[in-house]
Amino acid sequence: MGIIVANLFLTLDGVYQGPGGREEDTEDGFDLGGWQMPVSDDEAEAAIEAEISLIDALLLGRKTYDIFASYWPHQSGDIGGTLNRVPKFVVSSTLTAPAWAGTTVLPDATAAGRLREEYNQVHMFGSGVLIRSLLAADVLDRLHLWLYPVTLGQGKRLFDAGTIPASFRLAEPARSFPKGAVSLVYERAGKVETQDMPATQGT
């Protein structure tokens, strides 16, 4: 059985919208696209490239798929070569004729979960809405957050209204990079447990 890994570039205030460029995703008037590179560095970029090299299949939500499909088919190099080579899957109820070669449309998160039966490592990028759906369906195995030292105060957030209660544990040691970015890899750890703080003794 393989795993589904969601990679998400995230600000300190939880925004994942438009990390790669000013015009990447301007939905709802978002004008701070391209926030990732100024707070990235060579070590962080190398770690991302290493993560991409592990991909056996690429899974995306519709919005992120449209962004990727307009850019990556025209790119080469290690990243472009990998993304164009591997099978691609997009969860959508409206897409009928995907233009990116090697793409299969899936109807829902449950169908996406079954990809683990065919591939060792299914990776996602962006696709916050799909990540929440996969978490709700309990078919997301790892959540890899690439956390950057910047706050935006606006934009799409991963854990927004409707997030299901869940607990996580670190699957790998946290890793930091020279400009302050941090790589955090979590896996699901079951339901949320609650407990009162121990009472403190007065002196």
BAFISE-468478 format. One record per residue: residue in three letters; residue number from 0; x, y, z of N, C-alpha, C in turn. Coordinates in nm, 2 decimals. Each point is the difference from the previous one (the first is absolute). Example, Ala and Ser with C-alpha at 12.3 -4.5 7.8 and 13.67 -1.06 7.14 Angstrom:
2
PT | Ala | 0 | 1.32 | -0.57 | 0.78 | -0.09 | 0.12 | 0.00 | 0.09 | 0.12 | 0.00
PT | Ser | 1 | -0.04 | 0.11 | -0.07 | 0.09 | 0.11 | 0.00 | -0.08 | 0.11 | 0.08
% end
This chain:
203
PT | Met | 0 | 0.08 | -0.12 | 0.00 | -0.08 | 0.12 | 0.00 | 0.09 | 0.12 | 0.00
PT | Gly | 1 | -0.03 | 0.10 | -0.09 | 0.08 | 0.12 | -0.01 | -0.06 | 0.11 | 0.09
PT | Ile | 2 | 0.05 | 0.12 | -0.01 | -0.04 | 0.11 | 0.08 | -0.04 | 0.12 | -0.09
PT | Ile | 3 | -0.09 | 0.08 | 0.05 | -0.03 | 0.13 | -0.06 | 0.06 | 0.11 | 0.09
PT | Val | 4 | 0.09 | 0.08 | -0.06 | 0.07 | 0.11 | 0.07 | -0.05 | 0.13 | -0.06
PT | Ala | 5 | -0.05 | 0.09 | 0.09 | -0.04 | 0.14 | -0.04 | 0.12 | 0.09 | 0.03
PT | Asn | 6 | 0.06 | 0.06 | -0.10 | 0.10 | 0.11 | 0.02 | -0.07 | 0.13 | -0.01
PT | Leu | 7 | 0.02 | 0.09 | 0.10 | -0.06 | 0.13 | -0.01 | 0.09 | 0.11 | 0.05
PT | Phe | 8 | 0.02 | 0.10 | -0.08 | 0.08 | 0.11 | 0.03 | -0.09 | 0.10 | 0.08
PT | Leu | 9 | 0.04 | 0.04 | 0.12 | -0.09 | 0.06 | 0.09 | 0.07 | 0.12 | 0.07
PT | Thr | 10 | -0.08 | 0.11 | 0.02 | 0.05 | 0.11 | 0.08 | -0.02 | -0.03 | 0.15
PT | Leu | 11 | 0.06 | 0.09 | 0.08 | -0.02 | -0.02 | 0.15 | -0.15 | 0.02 | 0.04
PT | Asp | 12 | -0.08 | 0.07 | -0.08 | -0.14 | 0.02 | 0.03 | -0.09 | -0.09 | -0.08
PT | Gly | 13 | 0.06 | -0.11 | -0.05 | -0.07 | -0.11 | -0.06 | -0.05 | 0.02 | -0.15
PT | Val | 14 | 0.06 | 0.10 | -0.07 | -0.05 | 0.02 | -0.14 | 0.09 | -0.08 | -0.09
PT | Tyr | 15 | -0.07 | -0.06 | -0.10 | 0.07 | -0.08 | -0.10 | -0.02 | 0.05 | -0.14
PT | Gln | 16 | -0.07 | 0.11 | -0.02 | -0.04 | 0.05 | -0.13 | 0.12 | 0.07 | -0.07
PT | Gly | 17 | 0.02 | -0.03 | -0.12 | 0.09 | 0.07 | -0.09 | 0.15 | 0.00 | 0.04
PT | Pro | 18 | 0.06 | -0.10 | 0.05 | 0.14 | 0.01 | 0.05 | 0.10 | 0.03 | -0.12
PT | Gly | 19 | -0.04 | -0.06 | -0.12 | 0.10 | 0.00 | -0.10 | 0.01 | 0.12 | -0.09
PT | Gly | 20 | -0.10 | 0.09 | 0.00 | 0.01 | 0.11 | -0.09 | -0.11 | 0.10 | 0.02
PT | Arg | 21 | 0.02 | 0.12 | -0.05 | -0.10 | 0.11 | 0.02 | -0.14 | -0.03 | -0.06
PT | Glu | 22 | 0.00 | -0.07 | -0.12 | -0.12 | -0.03 | -0.07 | -0.04 | -0.14 | 0.02
PT | Glu | 23 | 0.06 | -0.08 | 0.08 | -0.03 | -0.14 | 0.02 | -0.15 | -0.02 | 0.04
PT | Asp | 24 | -0.04 | 0.07 | 0.10 | -0.14 | -0.02 | 0.05 | -0.04 | 0.14 | 0.06
PT | Thr | 25 | -0.08 | 0.07 | -0.08 | -0.04 | 0.14 | 0.05 | -0.15 | -0.01 | 0.04
PT | Glu | 26 | -0.05 | -0.12 | 0.02 | -0.14 | -0.01 | 0.04 | -0.03 | 0.09 | 0.13
PT | Asp | 27 | -0.12 | 0.06 | 0.00 | -0.05 | 0.08 | 0.11 | 0.09 | 0.12 | 0.02
PT | Gly | 28 | 0.07 | 0.05 | -0.11 | 0.08 | 0.12 | 0.01 | 0.13 | -0.02 | 0.06
PT | Phe | 29 | 0.05 | -0.12 | 0.02 | 0.13 | -0.03 | 0.07 | 0.11 | 0.06 | -0.09
PT | Asp | 30 | 0.08 | 0.09 | 0.06 | 0.10 | 0.07 | -0.07 | 0.14 | -0.01 | 0.06
PT | Leu | 31 | 0.02 | -0.11 | 0.08 | 0.13 | -0.02 | 0.06 | 0.06 | -0.13 | -0.05
PT | Gly | 32 | -0.04 | -0.05 | -0.12 | 0.06 | -0.11 | -0.06 | 0.15 | 0.01 | -0.02
PT | Gly | 33 | 0.07 | -0.11 | 0.01 | 0.15 | 0.00 | -0.02 | 0.07 | 0.03 | 0.13
PT | Trp | 34 | -0.06 | -0.03 | 0.12 | 0.06 | 0.02 | 0.13 | 0.10 | -0.10 | 0.04
PT | Gln | 35 | 0.01 | -0.11 | -0.07 | 0.09 | -0.11 | 0.05 | 0.15 | 0.03 | -0.03
PT | Met | 36 | 0.03 | 0.04 | -0.12 | 0.14 | 0.00 | -0.04 | 0.08 | 0.10 | 0.09
PT | Pro | 37 | -0.05 | 0.12 | 0.03 | 0.09 | 0.09 | 0.09 | 0.03 | -0.06 | 0.13
PT | Val | 38 | -0.07 | -0.10 | 0.05 | 0.03 | -0.06 | 0.13 | 0.05 | -0.14 | -0.01
PT | Ser | 39 | 0.04 | -0.04 | -0.13 | 0.05 | -0.13 | -0.02 | 0.16 | 0.01 | -0.02
PT | Asp | 40 | 0.06 | -0.11 | -0.02 | 0.15 | 0.00 | -0.02 | 0.04 | -0.13 | -0.07
PT | Asp | 41 | 0.12 | -0.02 | -0.03 | 0.05 | -0.11 | -0.08 | -0.03 | -0.13 | 0.07
PT | Glu | 42 | 0.02 | -0.01 | 0.13 | -0.02 | -0.12 | 0.07 | -0.15 | -0.04 | 0.00
PT | Ala | 43 | -0.09 | 0.09 | 0.02 | -0.14 | -0.02 | 0.00 | -0.04 | -0.05 | -0.14
PT | Glu | 44 | 0.05 | 0.06 | -0.10 | -0.04 | -0.03 | -0.14 | 0.05 | -0.15 | -0.03
PT | Ala | 45 | 0.12 | -0.03 | 0.05 | 0.06 | -0.13 | -0.03 | -0.09 | -0.11 | 0.07
PT | Ala | 46 | -0.05 | 0.03 | 0.12 | -0.08 | -0.09 | 0.08 | -0.13 | -0.02 | -0.08
PT | Ile | 47 | -0.06 | 0.10 | -0.05 | -0.12 | -0.01 | -0.08 | 0.02 | -0.09 | -0.12
PT | Glu | 48 | 0.11 | 0.03 | -0.07 | 0.03 | -0.08 | -0.12 | 0.02 | -0.15 | 0.04
PT | Ala | 49 | 0.06 | -0.03 | 0.11 | 0.02 | -0.13 | 0.05 | -0.14 | -0.07 | 0.03
PT | Glu | 50 | -0.09 | 0.08 | 0.05 | -0.13 | -0.05 | 0.03 | -0.07 | -0.04 | -0.13
PT | Ile | 51 | 0.01 | 0.09 | -0.10 | -0.06 | -0.02 | -0.13 | 0.05 | -0.13 | -0.07
PT | Ser | 52 | 0.13 | -0.03 | 0.02 | 0.06 | -0.11 | -0.06 | -0.06 | -0.13 | 0.05
PT | Leu | 53 | -0.07 | 0.00 | 0.11 | -0.06 | -0.12 | 0.06 | -0.13 | -0.04 | -0.06
PT | Ile | 54 | -0.06 | 0.09 | -0.08 | -0.13 | -0.01 | -0.05 | -0.02 | -0.12 | -0.09
PT | Asp | 55 | -0.10 | -0.09 | 0.02 | -0.04 | -0.10 | -0.09 | -0.12 | 0.04 | -0.08
PT | Ala | 56 | -0.09 | 0.08 | 0.06 | -0.12 | 0.06 | -0.06 | -0.03 | 0.13 | 0.06
PT | Leu | 57 | -0.06 | 0.09 | -0.08 | -0.03 | 0.14 | 0.05 | -0.15 | 0.01 | 0.01
PT | Leu | 58 | -0.04 | 0.05 | 0.12 | -0.15 | 0.02 | 0.02 | -0.02 | 0.15 | 0.03
PT | Leu | 59 | -0.10 | 0.05 | -0.06 | -0.03 | 0.15 | 0.01 | -0.15 | 0.02 | 0.01
PT | Gly | 60 | -0.04 | 0.11 | 0.06 | -0.13 | 0.05 | -0.01 | -0.01 | 0.08 | -0.13
PT | Arg | 61 | -0.13 | 0.04 | -0.03 | -0.02 | 0.06 | -0.13 | 0.07 | 0.14 | -0.02
PT | Lys | 62 | 0.00 | 0.08 | 0.10 | 0.06 | 0.13 | -0.01 | 0.15 | -0.01 | -0.02
PT | Thr | 63 | 0.07 | -0.08 | 0.08 | 0.14 | -0.02 | -0.01 | 0.04 | -0.07 | -0.13
PT | Tyr | 64 | -0.09 | -0.09 | -0.04 | 0.03 | -0.07 | -0.13 | 0.00 | 0.10 | -0.11
PT | Asp | 65 | -0.09 | 0.09 | -0.01 | -0.01 | 0.10 | -0.11 | 0.13 | 0.08 | 0.00
PT | Ile | 66 | 0.05 | 0.04 | 0.12 | 0.12 | 0.07 | 0.01 | 0.12 | -0.08 | -0.05
PT | Phe | 67 | 0.01 | -0.12 | 0.05 | 0.11 | -0.09 | -0.04 | 0.00 | -0.03 | -0.15
PT | Ala | 68 | -0.12 | -0.03 | -0.05 | -0.02 | -0.04 | -0.14 | 0.03 | 0.12 | -0.10
PT | Ser | 69 | -0.01 | 0.12 | 0.05 | 0.04 | 0.11 | -0.09 | 0.15 | 0.03 | 0.00
PT | Tyr | 70 | 0.07 | -0.06 | 0.09 | 0.14 | 0.04 | 0.01 | 0.10 | -0.12 | -0.02
PT | Trp | 71 | -0.02 | -0.11 | 0.07 | 0.10 | -0.11 | 0.00 | 0.01 | -0.07 | -0.13
PT | Pro | 72 | -0.10 | -0.02 | -0.08 | 0.02 | -0.07 | -0.13 | 0.10 | 0.07 | -0.09
PT | His | 73 | 0.03 | 0.13 | 0.03 | 0.10 | 0.08 | -0.09 | 0.13 | 0.01 | 0.07
PT | Gln | 74 | 0.03 | -0.08 | 0.11 | 0.12 | 0.01 | 0.07 | 0.08 | -0.13 | -0.01
PT | Ser | 75 | 0.13 | 0.01 | 0.02 | 0.08 | -0.12 | 0.00 | 0.08 | 0.00 | 0.13
PT | Gly | 76 | 0.12 | -0.05 | 0.00 | 0.08 | -0.02 | 0.13 | -0.05 | -0.11 | 0.08
PT | Asp | 77 | 0.05 | -0.01 | 0.12 | -0.03 | -0.12 | 0.09 | -0.15 | 0.01 | 0.04
PT | Ile | 78 | -0.04 | 0.12 | 0.05 | -0.14 | 0.01 | 0.05 | -0.10 | -0.02 | -0.12
PT | Gly | 79 | 0.02 | 0.08 | -0.11 | -0.09 | -0.01 | -0.11 | 0.00 | -0.14 | -0.06
PT | Gly | 80 | 0.11 | -0.07 | 0.00 | 0.01 | -0.13 | -0.06 | -0.08 | -0.10 | 0.09
PT | Thr | 81 | 0.01 | 0.01 | 0.13 | -0.07 | -0.09 | 0.09 | -0.15 | 0.03 | -0.01
PT | Leu | 82 | -0.05 | 0.12 | 0.01 | -0.14 | 0.03 | 0.00 | -0.06 | -0.04 | -0.14
PT | Asn | 83 | 0.07 | 0.02 | -0.11 | -0.06 | -0.04 | -0.13 | 0.00 | -0.15 | -0.02
PT | Arg | 84 | 0.09 | -0.07 | 0.07 | 0.02 | -0.14 | -0.02 | -0.10 | -0.08 | 0.08
PT | Val | 85 | -0.03 | 0.03 | 0.12 | -0.08 | -0.08 | 0.09 | -0.15 | 0.01 | -0.03
PT | Pro | 86 | -0.07 | -0.10 | 0.03 | -0.15 | 0.00 | -0.02 | -0.06 | 0.12 | 0.09
PT | Lys | 87 | -0.09 | 0.07 | -0.05 | -0.07 | 0.11 | 0.07 | -0.14 | -0.03 | 0.02
PT | Phe | 88 | -0.05 | 0.04 | 0.12 | -0.14 | -0.02 | 0.03 | -0.06 | 0.13 | 0.05
PT | Val | 89 | -0.12 | 0.04 | -0.04 | -0.06 | 0.12 | 0.05 | -0.14 | -0.04 | 0.04
PT | Val | 90 | -0.04 | 0.05 | 0.12 | -0.13 | -0.02 | 0.05 | -0.09 | 0.11 | -0.04
PT | Ser | 91 | -0.10 | -0.03 | -0.08 | -0.09 | 0.11 | -0.05 | -0.13 | -0.06 | -0.05
PT | Ser | 92 | -0.11 | 0.08 | 0.02 | -0.13 | -0.05 | -0.05 | -0.03 | 0.07 | -0.13
PT | Thr | 93 | 0.08 | 0.09 | -0.05 | -0.03 | 0.08 | -0.12 | 0.10 | -0.02 | -0.11
PT | Leu | 94 | 0.12 | -0.04 | 0.03 | 0.10 | -0.02 | -0.11 | -0.02 | -0.12 | -0.07
PT | Thr | 95 | -0.02 | 0.01 | -0.13 | -0.03 | -0.12 | -0.09 | 0.11 | -0.03 | -0.10
PT | Ala | 96 | 0.08 | 0.10 | -0.04 | 0.11 | -0.02 | -0.10 | 0.13 | 0.06 | 0.05
PT | Pro | 97 | 0.07 | -0.06 | 0.09 | 0.12 | 0.06 | 0.05 | 0.11 | 0.01 | -0.11
PT | Ala | 98 | 0.07 | 0.11 | 0.00 | 0.09 | 0.03 | -0.11 | 0.14 | -0.05 | 0.03
PT | Trp | 99 | 0.04 | -0.02 | 0.12 | 0.13 | -0.04 | 0.04 | 0.01 | -0.15 | -0.02
PT | Ala | 100 | 0.09 | -0.04 | -0.09 | 0.02 | -0.15 | -0.03 | 0.02 | -0.08 | 0.12
PT | Gly | 101 | -0.07 | -0.12 | 0.00 | 0.02 | -0.09 | 0.11 | -0.09 | 0.03 | 0.12
PT | Thr | 102 | -0.11 | 0.08 | -0.02 | -0.09 | 0.04 | 0.11 | -0.12 | -0.09 | 0.00
PT | Thr | 103 | -0.04 | -0.04 | 0.12 | -0.13 | -0.07 | 0.02 | -0.09 | 0.08 | 0.10
PT | Val | 104 | -0.12 | 0.01 | -0.03 | -0.09 | 0.08 | 0.08 | -0.07 | -0.10 | 0.10
PT | Leu | 105 | 0.00 | 0.03 | 0.13 | -0.06 | -0.08 | 0.10 | -0.12 | 0.08 | 0.06
PT | Pro | 106 | -0.11 | -0.07 | 0.04 | -0.12 | 0.06 | 0.05 | 0.00 | 0.06 | 0.14
PT | Asp | 107 | 0.09 | -0.06 | 0.09 | -0.01 | 0.05 | 0.14 | 0.12 | -0.05 | 0.08
PT | Ala | 108 | 0.00 | 0.04 | 0.12 | 0.12 | -0.04 | 0.09 | 0.01 | -0.15 | 0.02
PT | Thr | 109 | -0.11 | -0.07 | 0.01 | 0.00 | -0.14 | 0.02 | 0.07 | -0.07 | -0.12
PT | Ala | 110 | -0.03 | 0.04 | -0.12 | 0.07 | -0.05 | -0.12 | 0.15 | 0.03 | 0.01
PT | Ala | 111 | 0.03 | 0.12 | 0.04 | 0.14 | 0.04 | 0.01 | 0.08 | -0.09 | 0.10
PT | Gly | 112 | -0.07 | -0.04 | 0.11 | 0.06 | -0.08 | 0.10 | 0.04 | -0.14 | -0.05
PT | Arg | 113 | -0.07 | -0.05 | -0.10 | 0.03 | -0.13 | -0.06 | 0.13 | 0.00 | -0.08
PT | Leu | 114 | 0.06 | 0.12 | -0.03 | 0.12 | 0.00 | -0.07 | 0.11 | -0.06 | 0.08
PT | Arg | 115 | -0.01 | -0.01 | 0.13 | 0.10 | -0.06 | 0.08 | 0.01 | -0.15 | -0.03
PT | Glu | 116 | -0.09 | -0.06 | -0.06 | 0.00 | -0.14 | -0.04 | 0.09 | -0.02 | -0.13
PT | Glu | 117 | 0.03 | 0.11 | -0.07 | 0.07 | -0.01 | -0.13 | 0.14 | 0.06 | 0.01
PT | Tyr | 118 | 0.02 | 0.10 | 0.09 | 0.12 | 0.07 | 0.00 | 0.06 | 0.01 | 0.14
PT | Asn | 119 | 0.14 | 0.00 | 0.00 | 0.06 | 0.01 | 0.13 | -0.01 | 0.14 | 0.07
PT | Gln | 120 | 0.03 | 0.10 | -0.08 | -0.01 | 0.14 | 0.05 | -0.08 | 0.09 | -0.09
PT | Val | 121 | -0.12 | 0.03 | 0.04 | -0.09 | 0.10 | -0.07 | 0.02 | 0.13 | 0.07
PT | His | 122 | 0.05 | 0.10 | -0.07 | 0.02 | 0.13 | 0.06 | -0.09 | 0.11 | -0.06
PT | Met | 123 | -0.04 | 0.09 | 0.09 | -0.08 | 0.11 | -0.03 | 0.08 | 0.13 | 0.03
PT | Phe | 124 | -0.04 | 0.11 | -0.08 | 0.05 | 0.13 | 0.03 | -0.12 | 0.10 | 0.00
PT | Gly | 125 | 0.01 | 0.10 | 0.09 | -0.12 | 0.09 | 0.00 | -0.12 | -0.08 | 0.04
PT | Ser | 126 | -0.11 | 0.03 | -0.08 | -0.13 | -0.08 | 0.01 | -0.05 | 0.00 | 0.14
PT | Gly | 127 | -0.01 | 0.11 | 0.07 | -0.05 | 0.01 | 0.14 | -0.14 | -0.06 | 0.02
PT | Val | 128 | -0.09 | 0.03 | -0.10 | -0.14 | -0.06 | 0.01 | 0.01 | -0.15 | 0.00
PT | Leu | 129 | 0.08 | -0.05 | -0.09 | 0.01 | -0.15 | -0.01 | 0.06 | -0.06 | 0.12
PT | Ile | 130 | 0.10 | 0.07 | 0.06 | 0.06 | -0.05 | 0.12 | -0.10 | -0.02 | 0.11
PT | Arg | 131 | -0.09 | 0.10 | 0.01 | -0.10 | -0.01 | 0.11 | -0.10 | -0.11 | -0.03
PT | Ser | 132 | -0.03 | -0.03 | -0.13 | -0.08 | -0.11 | -0.04 | 0.06 | -0.13 | 0.03
PT | Leu | 133 | 0.13 | -0.01 | -0.03 | 0.07 | -0.13 | 0.03 | 0.01 | -0.02 | 0.15
PT | Leu | 134 | 0.02 | 0.10 | 0.08 | 0.01 | -0.01 | 0.15 | -0.14 | -0.05 | 0.05
PT | Ala | 135 | -0.11 | 0.06 | -0.06 | -0.13 | -0.04 | 0.05 | -0.03 | -0.14 | -0.04
PT | Ala | 136 | 0.05 | -0.05 | -0.11 | -0.02 | -0.14 | -0.05 | 0.10 | -0.09 | 0.07
PT | Asp | 137 | 0.10 | 0.05 | 0.07 | 0.10 | -0.08 | 0.07 | 0.09 | -0.08 | -0.10
PT | Val | 138 | 0.04 | 0.07 | -0.11 | 0.08 | -0.07 | -0.10 | 0.13 | 0.08 | -0.02
PT | Leu | 139 | 0.03 | 0.10 | 0.08 | 0.12 | 0.07 | -0.01 | 0.10 | -0.05 | 0.10
PT | Asp | 140 | 0.12 | -0.05 | -0.05 | 0.09 | -0.07 | 0.09 | 0.10 | 0.10 | 0.07
PT | Arg | 141 | 0.05 | 0.09 | -0.08 | 0.10 | 0.10 | 0.05 | -0.04 | 0.14 | -0.04
PT | Leu | 142 | 0.03 | 0.09 | 0.09 | -0.02 | 0.15 | -0.03 | 0.14 | 0.06 | 0.02
PT | His | 143 | 0.06 | 0.04 | -0.12 | 0.13 | 0.06 | 0.00 | -0.01 | 0.15 | -0.02
PT | Leu | 144 | 0.01 | 0.07 | 0.11 | -0.01 | 0.15 | 0.00 | 0.14 | 0.06 | -0.01
PT | Trp | 145 | 0.01 | 0.08 | -0.10 | 0.12 | 0.09 | -0.02 | -0.04 | 0.14 | 0.05
PT | Leu | 146 | 0.04 | 0.03 | 0.12 | -0.04 | 0.12 | 0.07 | 0.10 | 0.11 | -0.02
PT | Tyr | 147 | -0.05 | 0.11 | -0.05 | 0.09 | 0.12 | -0.03 | -0.02 | 0.11 | 0.10
PT | Pro | 148 | 0.10 | 0.08 | 0.03 | -0.01 | 0.10 | 0.10 | -0.05 | 0.13 | -0.06
PT | Val | 149 | -0.13 | 0.00 | -0.03 | -0.07 | 0.12 | -0.05 | -0.14 | -0.01 | 0.03
PT | Thr | 150 | -0.07 | 0.11 | 0.03 | -0.14 | 0.00 | 0.02 | -0.06 | 0.09 | -0.10
PT | Leu | 151 | -0.12 | -0.03 | -0.05 | -0.07 | 0.07 | -0.11 | -0.13 | 0.07 | 0.05
PT | Gly | 152 | -0.07 | -0.06 | 0.09 | -0.12 | 0.06 | 0.05 | -0.12 | -0.01 | -0.10
PT | Gln | 153 | 0.02 | -0.07 | -0.11 | -0.11 | -0.03 | -0.10 | 0.04 | -0.12 | -0.08
PT | Gly | 154 | -0.10 | -0.05 | -0.06 | 0.03 | -0.12 | -0.09 | -0.07 | -0.13 | 0.05
PT | Lys | 155 | 0.01 | -0.10 | -0.08 | -0.06 | -0.13 | 0.03 | 0.08 | -0.07 | 0.11
PT | Arg | 156 | -0.07 | -0.05 | 0.10 | 0.07 | -0.07 | 0.11 | -0.04 | -0.14 | 0.01
PT | Leu | 157 | 0.10 | -0.09 | 0.03 | -0.02 | -0.14 | 0.01 | -0.11 | -0.04 | 0.10
PT | Phe | 158 | 0.02 | 0.04 | 0.12 | -0.09 | -0.04 | 0.11 | -0.09 | 0.11 | 0.02
PT | Asp | 159 | -0.11 | 0.00 | -0.08 | -0.10 | 0.11 | 0.01 | -0.13 | -0.06 | 0.06
PT | Ala | 160 | -0.11 | 0.07 | -0.01 | -0.12 | -0.05 | 0.05 | -0.03 | -0.14 | -0.06
PT | Gly | 161 | -0.05 | -0.09 | 0.08 | -0.03 | -0.14 | -0.05 | 0.11 | -0.10 | 0.02
PT | Thr | 162 | 0.11 | 0.04 | 0.05 | 0.11 | -0.09 | 0.03 | -0.04 | -0.10 | 0.10
PT | Ile | 163 | 0.02 | -0.13 | -0.03 | -0.04 | -0.10 | 0.10 | 0.10 | -0.01 | 0.11
PT | Pro | 164 | -0.04 | -0.03 | 0.13 | 0.10 | -0.02 | 0.10 | 0.08 | -0.13 | -0.02
PT | Ala | 165 | 0.13 | 0.02 | 0.01 | 0.10 | -0.12 | -0.02 | 0.13 | 0.03 | 0.07
PT | Ser | 166 | 0.07 | -0.10 | 0.04 | 0.13 | 0.02 | 0.05 | 0.11 | -0.06 | -0.09
PT | Phe | 167 | 0.12 | 0.05 | 0.01 | 0.11 | -0.04 | -0.08 | 0.12 | -0.02 | 0.08
PT | Arg | 168 | 0.10 | -0.08 | -0.06 | 0.13 | -0.02 | 0.06 | 0.11 | 0.02 | -0.10
PT | Leu | 169 | 0.11 | 0.05 | 0.04 | 0.11 | 0.02 | -0.09 | 0.05 | -0.14 | -0.06
PT | Ala | 170 | 0.00 | 0.00 | -0.13 | 0.05 | -0.13 | -0.07 | 0.15 | 0.01 | -0.03
PT | Glu | 171 | 0.05 | 0.12 | 0.00 | 0.15 | 0.02 | -0.02 | 0.04 | 0.11 | 0.09
PT | Pro | 172 | 0.13 | 0.01 | 0.03 | 0.05 | 0.11 | 0.07 | -0.02 | 0.14 | -0.07
PT | Ala | 173 | -0.04 | 0.10 | 0.07 | -0.02 | 0.13 | -0.06 | 0.14 | 0.05 | -0.06
PT | Arg | 174 | -0.01 | 0.07 | -0.11 | 0.12 | 0.05 | -0.06 | -0.01 | 0.15 | -0.03
PT | Ser | 175 | 0.10 | 0.07 | 0.04 | -0.01 | 0.15 | -0.03 | 0.11 | 0.04 | -0.10
PT | Phe | 176 | -0.03 | 0.11 | -0.07 | 0.09 | 0.05 | -0.11 | 0.05 | 0.14 | 0.03
PT | Pro | 177 | 0.11 | 0.04 | -0.07 | 0.06 | 0.13 | 0.04 | -0.08 | 0.12 | 0.01
PT | Lys | 178 | -0.10 | 0.02 | -0.09 | -0.08 | 0.12 | 0.01 | -0.12 | -0.02 | 0.09
PT | Gly | 179 | -0.01 | -0.11 | 0.08 | -0.11 | -0.01 | 0.10 | -0.11 | -0.09 | -0.04
PT | Ala | 180 | -0.01 | -0.05 | -0.12 | -0.10 | -0.10 | -0.03 | 0.02 | -0.13 | 0.08
PT | Val | 181 | -0.11 | -0.07 | 0.02 | 0.01 | -0.13 | 0.08 | -0.08 | -0.10 | -0.08
PT | Ser | 182 | 0.05 | -0.12 | 0.00 | -0.07 | -0.12 | -0.06 | -0.05 | -0.08 | 0.11
PT | Leu | 183 | -0.14 | -0.02 | 0.00 | -0.06 | -0.08 | 0.11 | -0.09 | -0.11 | -0.07
PT | Val | 184 | 0.03 | -0.13 | 0.03 | -0.07 | -0.11 | -0.06 | -0.08 | -0.07 | 0.11
PT | Tyr | 185 | -0.13 | 0.00 | -0.02 | -0.09 | -0.06 | 0.10 | -0.08 | -0.11 | -0.06
PT | Glu | 186 | -0.03 | -0.10 | 0.08 | -0.10 | -0.10 | -0.04 | -0.11 | -0.01 | 0.10
PT | Arg | 187 | -0.11 | -0.05 | -0.04 | -0.12 | 0.00 | 0.08 | 0.02 | -0.09 | 0.13
PT | Ala | 188 | -0.05 | 0.05 | 0.11 | 0.02 | -0.07 | 0.13 | -0.14 | -0.03 | 0.07
PT | Gly | 189 | -0.10 | 0.00 | -0.08 | -0.13 | -0.03 | 0.06 | -0.08 | 0.12 | 0.04
PT | Lys | 190 | -0.09 | -0.02 | 0.09 | -0.09 | 0.11 | 0.04 | 0.06 | 0.09 | 0.10
PT | Val | 191 | -0.06 | 0.12 | 0.02 | 0.05 | 0.09 | 0.10 | -0.03 | -0.04 | 0.14
PT | Glu | 192 | 0.10 | 0.00 | 0.08 | -0.02 | -0.03 | 0.14 | 0.01 | 0.13 | 0.08
PT | Thr | 193 | -0.08 | 0.00 | 0.11 | 0.00 | 0.12 | 0.08 | 0.04 | -0.04 | 0.15
PT | Gln | 194 | 0.06 | 0.10 | 0.06 | 0.04 | -0.03 | 0.14 | 0.02 | 0.14 | 0.07
PT | Asp | 195 | -0.04 | 0.01 | 0.12 | 0.02 | 0.12 | 0.08 | 0.15 | 0.01 | 0.04
PT | Met | 196 | 0.04 | 0.13 | 0.00 | 0.14 | 0.02 | 0.06 | 0.00 | -0.03 | 0.14
PT | Pro | 197 | 0.11 | -0.05 | 0.05 | 0.01 | -0.03 | 0.15 | -0.01 | 0.13 | 0.08
PT | Ala | 198 | -0.06 | -0.01 | 0.11 | -0.01 | 0.12 | 0.09 | 0.14 | 0.04 | 0.05
PT | Thr | 199 | 0.02 | 0.12 | 0.01 | 0.13 | 0.05 | 0.06 | -0.02 | 0.02 | 0.15
PT | Gln | 200 | 0.11 | -0.02 | 0.07 | -0.01 | 0.01 | 0.15 | 0.05 | 0.14 | 0.03
PT | Gly | 201 | -0.08 | 0.07 | 0.09 | 0.04 | 0.13 | 0.04 | 0.11 | -0.01 | 0.10
PT | Thr | 202 | 0.08 | 0.10 | 0.02 | 0.11 | 0.00 | 0.10 | -0.04 | 0.08 | 0.12
% end
